[in-house]
Amino acid sequence: MTTPLLLGVDGGGTTTTAWLADAEGQVLGDGTGGPSNLQGIPAEAALAALDEAIAAAFADAGLAQTTVAAACLGLAGSDRDSARSILEGWAGRMRLADRLVLATDADLVLAAGTPDGNGVAVIAGTGSIAVGRSPDGRKARAGGWGSWLGDEGSAFAVAVAGLRLALRRFDGREALGVLKAKPKPKPTGPDALTRRLCEALGVADPSGFVDAIGGGRDVARIAALAPEVVAAADDDPDVLGWVLEPAGFELGRAALAVARALDWQGAPLPLAMAGGFLLGAEPVAGAMLGYLRRFAGLEIVPARVPEPVLGAVALAKQALKPEIFS
């Protein structure tokens, strides 16, 4: 008898990861592809990335691609009707799986990083979102409205805030060191933030930002500048106080909104954290946890989830037993 196969996919704004597993969740092969966030790129490009990652997972396992028993596709925005229609149509044409689960990327984090999938998950990569589930099965979400309407606390939002701060400094609207008692003297060269952003974009000064980022249409390219903003904070307290800590507070507000919607009381709140940006930006993560603990008064049990695709495999496994999946 052939062992049923499971497929878990985590599709983000930068990379798509697919894991092929057996019925017990043992990983047989993994593959990667380009971005598959339907909110940020055309559907054709997102579906091509899914094809690429899934084909690579089968190849890594040494198996011919075939219909799996259950698959979970975890992509940002998959809870919207338009995205769901696209994904279901594609999966049907591909004969991807006998049973298909569509989840958001944050749902994967919730499944991988909280006991029994109950608690709150915050993901901050290119975009950001918070989702939660209560022990009685109620769900809630906050944020995740896309780069231009929301995604506060994300890599994109932090990069844009850093670019704006550098531009304000360049044209004289912002002085260095204003968060201290006395402003610093005007430096003879560019500040750390401006220097890092200019070097990353290959421009002489901030006047070249607009052309370098293509008018802001390439969300992933802009988000990739976020690590430069984080690194600049080591030498620039204003970046920490004006950009990074506010980003963490925004993520904390999203998590708090979800906890309140679930009426989470009494027990400590499991908080699963994921996303390349959040896990790599300690000042942002620290500000988020500090907001929840000090300002919101919540007892938090945090967990880092570096591989959200684990949650996709777990949800695919649950889908083999529909009586326990909801």
Buried (B, 14 or more C-beta within 10 A) or exposed (E): EEEBBBBBBBBBBBBBBBBBBBBEBEBBBBBBBBBBBBBBBEBEBBBBBBBBBBBBBBBBBEEEBEEBBBBBBBBBBBBBEEBBEBBBEBBEEBEBBEBBBBBBBBBBBBBBBBEEBBBBBBBBBBBBBBBBBBEEEEBBBBBBBBBEEBBBBBBBBBBBBBBBBBBEBBEEEBEBBEEEEEEEEEEEEBBBBBBBBBEBBEBEEBEEBEEBBEEBEEBBBBBBBBBBBBBBBEEBBBBBBBBBBBBBBBBBBBBBBBBBBBEBEEEEBBBBBBBBBBBBBEBBBEBBBBBBBEEBEBEBEBBEBEBBBBBBBBBBBBBBEEEEBE
